[in-house]
Amino acid sequence: MNQTTEPITNRTAEEFLKGLWKENPIFVMVLGMCPTLAVTNTAINSLAMGLATLFVLVFSSVLVSALRKLIPGQVRITAYIIIIATMVTVIDFLLAAIVPTIHKELGAFIPLIVVNCLILGRQEAFAGKNTVWLSFVDALGMSIGFLFALMCIGVIREVLGSGSLFNISLFGSTFEPWVVMILPPGGFFTLGFLLLFFNWRKQKRDLRMTNDE
Amino acid sequence: MENLLWIFISALLINNFTLAYFLGICPFLGVSGKLETAFRLGLANIFVMLITSLWAWALNTYVLPYAPYLRLISFIIVIASTVQLVEMVVKKMSPALFKALGIFLPLITTNCAILGLALFQTNKGYGLVEGLIYALGAGGGVTLALVLMAGIREETKVMDIPKVIEGTAFSLIIAGILSMAFMGFAGMFNAG
């Protein structure tokens, strides 16, 4: 019994974990840049965008993998995008009903989840070829990785740009906010420097490994 | 007339789609290595945007009042078919350009800038003429950003930059500086 289940759980864990770090959609694959940079000016917006993307990605992946044998190859992209657009319409109306203030702040960027390359990319690269369970796990891992990266950028930008975190002031009235961080250039700079930091870490690690040999 | 000019300038410079709204970042970071290709991709973008704007207006006027939940789905279908059309035309007229653009031509479908245009136009309640002018400005803005980026990257290709910063990190930092420069336009018009 154990022998048969073990490889399956291993595969599950592997598909889940790769999205978190090794193939992190933002830091490693650099996908889904528009929402990443546009809405990460506060931590709460990043969280809302991350959760909305999670919903859309998980449900689209499950639906696409369940229908993968019915969708003809030539029109698969169109079929995928219609499925994604349907899911986004659902989350758009849901957010408008549950958290109207955040929905208003995110504005057109919720509908724009449709064209997030990450989501279409996962359908094309994974869900269209794998079973429902594995696609679900893959989508969950990828979107949690996406959420994590959004939160990193959102927290950095909010702390530096407004001196607060989740709208709670951190430094008192003497803090001079670094306004440019919550403006568009701040998004480019924050992600740029984060990628730079990861590159630097990786380079040091590679160097150490070659030295060891 | 003044109003139309304002819409155009605003979309072109102040609220530049790429540098202020972060729309269309993928081709901006991916394709903009060569000036010539970047310019042509920009033109293809303008063309798709103009047609999308026309369709978005038609849908908003005649269809969507009766079925608002179809907004996203109908927009994306219009965009996908327009891109398909452009792809066929470019393939026929200029096979060399078709090759140079490669995967980035079909990817215009998932270019946020196009869907963003249709959505912003709807949110702002623009009519037919205003929408077309807006599309022209926004497309021009995207082209401008692509060309500027490509120009800078062509120059930096021959430079000796540290290995650790090469690639996306470098492009993002350049984009940040460009974006800061574009913020200056907002001040100029507010003062005037």
Interface residues (C-beta under 8 A of the other chain):
Chain A: V30 M33 C34 T36 L37 A38 I77 T78 I81 I82 A85 T86 V88 T89 D92 F93 G107 A108 P111 L112 V114 V115 N116 C117 L120 V180 L183 P184 P185 G186 G187 F188 F189 L191 G192 F193 L195 L196 N199 W200 Q203
Chain B: L19 A20 Y21 F22 L23 G24 I25 C26 L29 Y69 R71 L72 I73 I76 I77 A80 L107 T109 T110 N111 C112 I114 L115 G116 L119 F120 N123 K163 V164 I165 G167 T168 A169 F170 S171 L172 I173 A175 G176 I177 S179 M180 M183
